[in-house]
Amino acid sequence: MGYGPGASLKLWTDFLPTSEISFVEYDADCAEKHRKSIEEKGRGKLYVGDQSNVTFLNRIIEDQGGRVFDVIIDDGGHTMEQQKTTMSHLWQLVAPGGIFVMEDLLTSYMPGYGGGPKGHPGTMIEMHKQMLDGLHCQFQDNCVPVLEGLLDMDCFSEACVMVKQPAA
Ligand SMILES: C[S@@+](CC[C@H](N)C(=O)[O-])C[C@H]1O[C@@H](n2cnc3c(N)ncnc32)[C@H](O)[C@@H]1O
Protein backbone atom coordinates (compact mmCIF):
# COMPACT_ATOMS: atom_id res chain seq x y z
CA MET A 1 0.00 0.00 0.00
CA GLY A 2 1.06 3.67 -0.13
CA TYR A 3 2.51 3.39 3.39
CA GLY A 4 4.42 0.15 2.77
CA PRO A 5 3.31 -3.44 3.31
CA GLY A 6 -0.48 -3.65 3.73
CA ALA A 7 -2.25 -3.65 7.08
CA SER A 8 -2.74 -7.41 6.88
CA LEU A 9 0.97 -7.95 7.46
CA LYS A 10 0.59 -6.47 10.93
CA LEU A 11 -2.87 -7.87 11.61
CA TRP A 12 -2.16 -11.51 10.76
CA THR A 13 1.30 -11.63 12.23
CA ASP A 14 0.00 -10.11 15.52
CA PHE A 15 -3.11 -12.29 15.57
CA LEU A 16 -1.27 -15.54 14.78
CA PRO A 17 2.12 -15.01 16.40
CA THR A 18 3.33 -18.58 15.98
CA SER A 19 1.94 -19.29 12.51
CA GLU A 20 3.88 -19.32 9.28
CA ILE A 21 2.35 -16.70 6.99
CA SER A 22 3.27 -16.30 3.31
CA PHE A 23 2.31 -13.40 1.06
CA VAL A 24 1.69 -12.90 -2.65
CA GLU A 25 2.24 -9.43 -4.13
CA TYR A 26 2.21 -8.03 -7.64
CA ASP A 27 4.05 -4.78 -6.96
CA ALA A 28 7.63 -5.98 -7.28
CA ASP A 29 9.25 -2.71 -6.16
CA CYS A 30 7.20 -2.57 -2.95
CA ALA A 31 7.64 -6.28 -2.31
CA GLU A 32 11.41 -6.20 -2.69
CA LYS A 33 11.72 -3.03 -0.60
CA HIS A 34 9.93 -4.70 2.29
CA ARG A 35 10.92 -8.34 1.65
CA LYS A 36 13.04 -8.64 4.79
CA SER A 37 10.39 -7.39 7.21
CA ILE A 38 7.60 -9.32 5.46
CA GLU A 39 9.50 -12.61 5.62
CA GLU A 40 10.75 -12.02 9.15
CA LYS A 41 7.35 -11.05 10.53
CA GLY A 42 5.45 -13.67 8.56
CA ARG A 43 8.01 -16.47 8.97
CA GLY A 44 6.81 -17.68 5.57
CA LYS A 45 7.57 -16.74 2.00
CA LEU A 46 6.96 -13.72 -0.19
CA TYR A 47 5.97 -14.60 -3.75
CA VAL A 48 6.10 -11.76 -6.25
CA GLY A 49 3.87 -12.13 -9.29
CA ASP A 50 0.43 -11.93 -10.84
CA GLN A 51 -2.33 -13.89 -9.15
CA SER A 52 -4.09 -14.30 -12.51
CA ASN A 53 -1.06 -15.99 -14.05
CA VAL A 54 -1.38 -19.77 -13.80
CA THR A 55 2.34 -20.30 -14.45
CA PHE A 56 3.13 -18.10 -11.44
CA LEU A 57 0.57 -19.91 -9.26
CA ASN A 58 2.07 -23.24 -10.34
CA ARG A 59 5.48 -22.00 -9.22
CA ILE A 60 4.05 -21.32 -5.75
CA ILE A 61 2.56 -24.80 -5.60
CA GLU A 62 5.84 -26.33 -6.76
CA ASP A 63 7.83 -24.26 -4.28
CA GLN A 64 5.64 -25.47 -1.42
CA GLY A 65 6.77 -29.01 -2.31
CA GLY A 66 3.54 -30.75 -1.29
CA ARG A 67 2.91 -28.59 1.78
CA VAL A 68 -0.55 -27.07 2.12
CA PHE A 69 -2.02 -24.06 3.93
CA ASP A 70 -4.66 -24.12 6.68
CA VAL A 71 -5.93 -20.77 5.40
CA ILE A 72 -5.64 -18.94 2.08
CA ILE A 73 -7.03 -15.40 1.82
CA ASP A 74 -7.51 -13.59 -1.49
CA ASP A 75 -7.24 -9.86 -0.84
CA GLY A 76 -5.45 -8.95 -4.05
CA GLY A 77 -6.45 -7.05 -7.17
CA HIS A 78 -10.12 -8.16 -6.95
CA THR A 79 -10.83 -8.42 -10.70
CA MET A 80 -13.01 -11.33 -11.82
CA GLU A 81 -10.14 -12.96 -13.66
CA GLN A 82 -7.78 -12.64 -10.70
CA GLN A 83 -10.30 -13.97 -8.19
CA LYS A 84 -11.50 -16.87 -10.35
CA THR A 85 -8.02 -17.98 -11.41
CA THR A 86 -6.68 -17.76 -7.88
CA MET A 87 -9.51 -19.68 -6.29
CA SER A 88 -9.70 -22.38 -8.97
CA HIS A 89 -5.98 -22.87 -8.94
CA LEU A 90 -5.00 -22.48 -5.28
CA TRP A 91 -7.89 -24.52 -3.88
CA GLN A 92 -5.55 -27.52 -4.20
CA LEU A 93 -3.16 -25.77 -1.77
CA VAL A 94 -5.80 -25.66 1.00
CA ALA A 95 -5.27 -28.39 3.60
CA PRO A 96 -8.07 -30.90 4.30
CA GLY A 97 -10.32 -29.12 6.81
CA GLY A 98 -8.75 -25.78 5.84
CA ILE A 99 -10.42 -22.68 4.45
CA PHE A 100 -10.18 -20.33 1.49
CA VAL A 101 -11.44 -16.77 2.08
CA MET A 102 -12.50 -14.63 -0.87
CA GLU A 103 -12.63 -10.97 0.10
CA ASP A 104 -14.20 -7.94 -1.57
CA LEU A 105 -16.91 -9.72 -3.55
CA LEU A 106 -18.48 -6.31 -4.11
CA THR A 107 -16.34 -6.01 -7.25
CA SER A 108 -18.66 -8.58 -8.89
CA TYR A 109 -21.03 -5.63 -9.33
CA MET A 110 -18.41 -3.22 -10.67
CA PRO A 111 -17.82 -3.07 -14.44
CA GLY A 112 -14.28 -1.81 -13.92
CA TYR A 113 -13.40 -5.17 -12.35
CA GLY A 114 -15.26 -7.31 -14.88
CA GLY A 115 -18.45 -7.30 -12.81
CA GLY A 116 -21.92 -6.03 -13.60
CA PRO A 117 -25.55 -6.07 -12.48
CA LYS A 118 -27.04 -9.07 -10.68
CA GLY A 119 -26.72 -12.18 -12.86
CA HIS A 120 -23.88 -10.74 -14.93
CA PRO A 121 -22.12 -13.78 -16.42
CA GLY A 122 -18.65 -14.77 -15.28
CA THR A 123 -18.52 -12.91 -11.99
CA MET A 124 -17.14 -14.30 -8.76
CA ILE A 125 -20.59 -13.97 -7.18
CA GLU A 126 -22.04 -16.12 -9.98
CA MET A 127 -19.26 -18.67 -9.37
CA HIS A 128 -20.25 -18.75 -5.70
CA LYS A 129 -23.85 -19.44 -6.68
CA GLN A 130 -22.59 -22.38 -8.77
CA MET A 131 -20.60 -23.58 -5.76
CA LEU A 132 -23.79 -23.57 -3.74
CA ASP A 133 -25.37 -25.73 -6.45
CA GLY A 134 -22.31 -27.97 -6.22
CA LEU A 135 -22.93 -28.53 -2.51
CA HIS A 136 -26.16 -30.26 -3.57
CA CYS A 137 -24.77 -32.42 -6.37
CA GLN A 138 -26.30 -35.60 -4.96
CA PHE A 139 -29.73 -34.21 -5.83
CA GLN A 140 -28.89 -33.36 -9.44
CA ASP A 141 -28.03 -35.21 -12.65
CA ASN A 142 -24.66 -34.59 -14.32
CA CYS A 143 -23.52 -32.27 -11.55
CA VAL A 144 -19.85 -31.31 -11.52
CA PRO A 145 -18.85 -29.32 -8.42
CA VAL A 146 -16.88 -26.14 -9.06
CA LEU A 147 -14.50 -26.95 -6.20
CA GLU A 148 -13.69 -30.60 -5.57
CA GLY A 149 -14.03 -31.47 -1.88
CA LEU A 150 -16.00 -28.36 -0.87
CA LEU A 151 -17.68 -29.15 2.46
CA ASP A 152 -19.29 -25.86 3.37
CA MET A 153 -19.44 -22.20 2.43
CA ASP A 154 -20.20 -19.29 4.72
CA CYS A 155 -20.98 -15.95 3.13
CA PHE A 156 -21.16 -12.52 4.67
CA SER A 157 -21.49 -9.09 3.11
CA GLU A 158 -18.59 -8.84 0.64
CA ALA A 159 -16.80 -12.06 1.63
CA CYS A 160 -17.22 -15.83 1.51
CA VAL A 161 -15.33 -18.60 3.29
CA MET A 162 -14.99 -21.98 1.58
CA VAL A 163 -14.30 -24.95 3.85
CA LYS A 164 -12.58 -28.07 2.50
CA GLN A 165 -13.62 -31.51 3.62
CA PRO A 166 -11.38 -32.89 6.37
CA ALA A 167 -9.28 -35.98 5.72
CA ALA A 168 -11.31 -39.19 6.01
C1 LIG B 1 -6.33 -4.15 -1.15
S1 LIG B 1 -4.60 -4.38 -1.22
C2 LIG B 1 -4.46 -5.54 0.06
C3 LIG B 1 -3.07 -5.81 0.49
C4 LIG B 1 -2.97 -6.79 1.65
N1 LIG B 1 -3.73 -8.00 1.38
C5 LIG B 1 -3.44 -6.14 2.93
O1 LIG B 1 -4.55 -6.39 3.40
O2 LIG B 1 -2.70 -5.38 3.50
C6 LIG B 1 -4.47 -5.27 -2.69
C7 LIG B 1 -3.06 -5.73 -3.04
O3 LIG B 1 -3.15 -6.60 -4.16
C8 LIG B 1 -2.07 -6.36 -5.01
N2 LIG B 1 -2.39 -6.83 -6.36
C9 LIG B 1 -3.04 -6.13 -7.34
N3 LIG B 1 -3.12 -6.86 -8.46
C10 LIG B 1 -2.50 -8.04 -8.19
C11 LIG B 1 -2.23 -9.20 -8.97
N4 LIG B 1 -2.63 -9.30 -10.23
N5 LIG B 1 -1.57 -10.23 -8.39
C12 LIG B 1 -1.18 -10.14 -7.08
N6 LIG B 1 -1.40 -9.07 -6.30
C13 LIG B 1 -2.05 -8.03 -6.85
C14 LIG B 1 -1.85 -4.86 -4.90
O4 LIG B 1 -0.55 -4.50 -5.32
C15 LIG B 1 -2.11 -4.60 -3.43
O5 LIG B 1 -0.96 -4.72 -2.65
The ligand as an SDF file (V2000), in Angstrom:
LIG
                    3D

 27 29  0  0  0  0  0  0  0  0999 V2000
   -6.3260   -4.1460   -1.1500 C   0  0  0  0  0  0  0  0  0  0  0  0
   -4.5990   -4.3850   -1.2190 S   0  0  0  0  0  0  0  0  0  0  0  0
   -4.4630   -5.5430    0.0650 C   0  0  0  0  0  0  0  0  0  0  0  0
   -3.0660   -5.8150    0.4880 C   0  0  0  0  0  0  0  0  0  0  0  0
   -2.9700   -6.7930    1.6470 C   0  0  0  0  0  0  0  0  0  0  0  0
   -3.7310   -8.0040    1.3820 N   0  0  0  0  0  0  0  0  0  0  0  0
   -3.4410   -6.1360    2.9320 C   0  0  0  0  0  0  0  0  0  0  0  0
   -4.5540   -6.3920    3.4010 O   0  0  0  0  0  0  0  0  0  0  0  0
   -2.7000   -5.3830    3.4960 O   0  0  0  0  0  0  0  0  0  0  0  0
   -4.4680   -5.2700   -2.6950 C   0  0  0  0  0  0  0  0  0  0  0  0
   -3.0640   -5.7280   -3.0380 C   0  0  0  0  0  0  0  0  0  0  0  0
   -3.1530   -6.6040   -4.1640 O   0  0  0  0  0  0  0  0  0  0  0  0
   -2.0650   -6.3570   -5.0120 C   0  0  0  0  0  0  0  0  0  0  0  0
   -2.3870   -6.8260   -6.3640 N   0  0  0  0  0  0  0  0  0  0  0  0
   -3.0350   -6.1330   -7.3390 C   0  0  0  0  0  0  0  0  0  0  0  0
   -3.1180   -6.8630   -8.4550 N   0  0  0  0  0  0  0  0  0  0  0  0
   -2.5030   -8.0420   -8.1920 C   0  0  0  0  0  0  0  0  0  0  0  0
   -2.2340   -9.1980   -8.9720 C   0  0  0  0  0  0  0  0  0  0  0  0
   -2.6290   -9.3010  -10.2260 N   0  0  0  0  0  0  0  0  0  0  0  0
   -1.5700  -10.2320   -8.3860 N   0  0  0  0  0  0  0  0  0  0  0  0
   -1.1800  -10.1450   -7.0830 C   0  0  0  0  0  0  0  0  0  0  0  0
   -1.4010   -9.0670   -6.3010 N   0  0  0  0  0  0  0  0  0  0  0  0
   -2.0480   -8.0250   -6.8470 C   0  0  0  0  0  0  0  0  0  0  0  0
   -1.8480   -4.8550   -4.9050 C   0  0  0  0  0  0  0  0  0  0  0  0
   -0.5460   -4.5030   -5.3200 O   0  0  0  0  0  0  0  0  0  0  0  0
   -2.1140   -4.5970   -3.4280 C   0  0  0  0  0  0  0  0  0  0  0  0
   -0.9580   -4.7170   -2.6500 O   0  0  0  0  0  0  0  0  0  0  0  0
  1  2  1  0
  2  3  1  0
  2 10  1  0
  3  4  1  0
  4  5  1  0
  5  6  1  0
  5  7  1  0
  7  8  2  0
  7  9  1  0
 10 11  1  0
 11 12  1  0
 11 26  1  0
 12 13  1  0
 13 14  1  0
 13 24  1  0
 14 15  1  0
 14 23  1  0
 15 16  2  0
 16 17  1  0
 17 18  1  0
 17 23  2  0
 18 19  1  0
 18 20  2  0
 20 21  1  0
 21 22  2  0
 22 23  1  0
 24 25  1  0
 24 26  1  0
 26 27  1  0
M  CHG  2   2   1   9  -1
M  END
$$$$
